[in-house]
Amino acid sequence: MERIVRTAVLAAILGAGCNTAPALANKVFVSNERGNTVTVLDSETWEVLDEFPAGNRPRGITIAPDGSELYVCASDDDLVRVFDPETYEELHTLPSGPDPELFVLHPSGNPLYIANEDDNLVTVVDTVTREVLAEVPVGVEPEGMAVSPDGNWAINTSETTNMAHFIDTNNFAIKHNILVDQRPRYAIYTDDGAKLYVSSEIGGTVSVIDTSGETPELIDKIRFEVPGVQPEWLQPVGMRITSDQSKLFVALGPANRVAVIDPQTDEVLEYLLVGQRVWQLDFTPDEKYLITTNGNSNDVSVIDVENLETIKSVQVGQQPWGVVVAPD
């Protein structure tokens, strides 16, 4: 009887220990545009784990849904470099067209939609066969890429044409064009697919597009105002939205701020001070933290999402541009 009780007590202690064990850290990958490297951080300690060469002028960066491959736009090499996220070994490359800047994976992990800034094309690449499936002519200086949650639409933003192009992923034809403000940089859907946000760097706005119906419709424009910051410094670029659609975060470039927006009302709630020339953003998988890349201060800022507070700055490589966090 005594042995049974001791065993039960030991099991209870071990079980309690398992329940309170901290979550495993995730790797954070930061592309350094001028340093030609990717810096790797630990999402628990925020220490730099490593840094590895990533080609010439690495910018856009993403990771396969299963975490098996890390994709980097090597813009001056005119290709996408693919790395092993564990060993940092370059596995192979993907054709991308000239000057790839941003890209997005289909929700299934294949294909990859790449914006070719110098050639006015979106290149669609099969990540398994490494073949180009299509080259879609779009507006002048294509930059931002997004894909709808159902995978039916790929969105490209063209900086000089000032449009969001809706590409049917079934036949790669452009079905809709929505005019937005000057120099659209980034696009992102809400998780329910009902809204698309497009940031316009020079226009200083985020366009709100209703995508719930058969035809997308521009319904609002979000504007920004920060006391003591000149209006021309308020340049929205990268964006991220929480999965519960309670908060939209917008990087405001040389304003050194991240705007926090309520997606239900599209009203600005708060501005968070971060590093210099904040560019791109990504969440940890649990959405507890948001990491920003700050190109002019050569660091990343870590934001506590629940408390809306910048809690840490970590030095990385030269001119950090993109960031992606490995999945659980």
Secondary structure as GFF3:
##gff-version 3
##sequence-region A 1 328
A	DSSP	alpha_helix	2	19	.	.	.	ID=ss1
A	DSSP	beta_strand	27	32	.	.	.	ID=ss2
A	DSSP	beta_strand	37	42	.	.	.	ID=ss3
A	DSSP	beta_strand	48	53	.	.	.	ID=ss4
A	DSSP	beta_strand	58	63	.	.	.	ID=ss5
A	DSSP	beta_strand	70	74	.	.	.	ID=ss6
A	DSSP	three_ten_helix	75	77	.	.	.	ID=ss7
A	DSSP	beta_strand	79	83	.	.	.	ID=ss8
A	DSSP	beta_strand	90	95	.	.	.	ID=ss9
A	DSSP	beta_strand	100	105	.	.	.	ID=ss10
A	DSSP	beta_strand	112	116	.	.	.	ID=ss11
A	DSSP	beta_strand	121	125	.	.	.	ID=ss12
A	DSSP	beta_strand	132	137	.	.	.	ID=ss13
A	DSSP	beta_strand	142	147	.	.	.	ID=ss14
A	DSSP	beta_strand	153	158	.	.	.	ID=ss15
A	DSSP	beta_strand	163	168	.	.	.	ID=ss16
A	DSSP	beta_strand	173	179	.	.	.	ID=ss17
A	DSSP	beta_strand	184	189	.	.	.	ID=ss18
A	DSSP	beta_strand	195	200	.	.	.	ID=ss19
A	DSSP	beta_strand	205	210	.	.	.	ID=ss20
A	DSSP	beta_strand	217	223	.	.	.	ID=ss21
A	DSSP	three_ten_helix	231	233	.	.	.	ID=ss22
A	DSSP	beta_strand	239	241	.	.	.	ID=ss23
A	DSSP	beta_strand	248	251	.	.	.	ID=ss24
A	DSSP	beta_strand	257	262	.	.	.	ID=ss25
A	DSSP	beta_strand	267	273	.	.	.	ID=ss26
A	DSSP	beta_strand	278	283	.	.	.	ID=ss27
A	DSSP	beta_strand	289	294	.	.	.	ID=ss28
A	DSSP	beta_strand	299	304	.	.	.	ID=ss29
A	DSSP	beta_strand	309	315	.	.	.	ID=ss30
A	DSSP	beta_strand	320	325	.	.	.	ID=ss31
###
